[in-house]
Amino acid sequence: MNAANCTRVKEFIILGFSDVKEIQLALFIIFLVMYILTFTQHAVMIVVIHLDYHLHTPMYFYLTNLSVLEISYVTVTVPNMLSNLYALCDNLLSSKKTISFNACFSQLYIFFVLGSTECFLLTSMAYDRYLAICNPLHYNGIMNRKVCIKLAGGCWLAGLFSPLIPTSFVFSLPFCRSNVINHFFCDSVPLLDLACQNINSIEIINFVLGSVVLLTSFLLTMISYIKIILTILKITTADDRKKSFSTCASHLIIVTIFYGTTIFTYIRPRTNTFNFNKIISLIYSVITHMINPVIYSLRNNDIKQALKKSY
């Protein structure tokens, strides 16, 4: 189709999970509970860390940033998905859930901003754990409050700018083939499928830029943990080894889940099995953010003690 002779799309229809109408109500309840749990857990973490001065350390400063980021992450996608499901539950199929072109652009951009920021933040957290375990004598001098604020600010700033080019490329395309997005939010892959011009060069550029952010932050995180593990293995007593590893075990689990699902979603050959893509997207964009506070609180004695004090 000639892009010059087609009518440009002004809004999109989010298909969501409308292909499984029989379980719309169950899906609505499940996703609503998941959103409330995610929001509440992270909000409690932020409040507990803020109120307990024993937790005013670099590690918990980063955890607070992570909680703010993950509340934002689910809020970008889940409320719109719930609205779509509610309409389907009430048989409001005539009032299709549309999203304007600009709103779709904003959702995609903010989603990628938060994803990029999480990559950089997890890397900073790994560096913090590396200093705490591998260079404990100089830790307090190096990782002071000023440095923590600069590192966290750098993560948010880098996250703000890194998706600009890929997102701009996606929305510079003419969308005239269809306006139905087979997903539960405006993601890049289903949007590219709606473009009515050749997208090979844009796919390559976006793949390279996405890979740079994901793989660079992942490699730096893994280098930190390799050095941490090697240092822990040199510790003579089993109790000291266990104590040292416990301070970074939760973060390592979060890193594994986040990078595992994100790399699998965005750095792999494309597939047209969109229902499978929806499930994977649901895991990394909603489910992982719900279980992250559980992982931290279950494996962290400081958080447990702070929670007990608050009751």
Buried (B, 14 or more C-beta within 10 A) or exposed (E): EEBEEBEEBEEBBBBBBBEEEEEBBEBBEEBBEBBEBBBEBBBBBBBBBEEBEEBEBBBBBBBBBBBBBBBBBBBBBBEBBBBBBBBBBEEEEEEBBEBEBEBBBBBBBBBBBBBBBBBBBBBBBBBBBBBBBBBEEEBEEEBEEEBBEEBBEEBBEBBBEBBEEBBEBBBEBBBBBEBEBBBBBBBBBBBBBBBBBEBEEBBEEBBEBBBEBBBEBBEBBBBBBEBBBEBBEEBEEEEEBEEBBEBBBBBBBBBEBBBBBBBEBBEEEEEEEBEEBBEBBBBBBBBBBBBBBEBBBEBBEBBEBBBEEEE
